[in-house]
Amino acid sequence: MSNIQNLTTFDPFADASKDDKGGAHGEDFIHIRIQQRNGRKTLTTVQGINPKYDLKKIVKTCKKEFACNGTVVEHAEWGEVIQLQGDQRMSIKDFLLRMNLADESQLKVSAKS
C-alpha cells in the first residue's frame, strides 16, 4: 500500500508569531506572503517593513511599477501591512532589495501552499 499523508491547513502568519521580538515594528524580518482569495485571485501581503519608511509611498510606487492595485491596512497584531493584488512576491522582493529597504537576510518569502 502507498503512504498517504494527511492534508494539513496552512497558516501564512504562523511564523510571524514565533520568536519575533516586538511585533511588526521591532522585528528583524520582512515577511512576504501570498493569500488565496476566491478562484484564481491572490493577494500578496508584506509585513515588517521599518516604520520609518512611508508605506503609502512604497505602495504608490509598487502600484505603478507592478501594474496592480494595493493598499496599506492596519492589522491589530502585525501593525501596518501592505497588500498588493496578484502574486507579487518576487517583484516586491526585488523592489525592496533594489531600493535598499531590506537586506536579503531580512526577507522571508513564503512558498505557495
Disulfide bonds with the S-S distance in Angstrom:
none
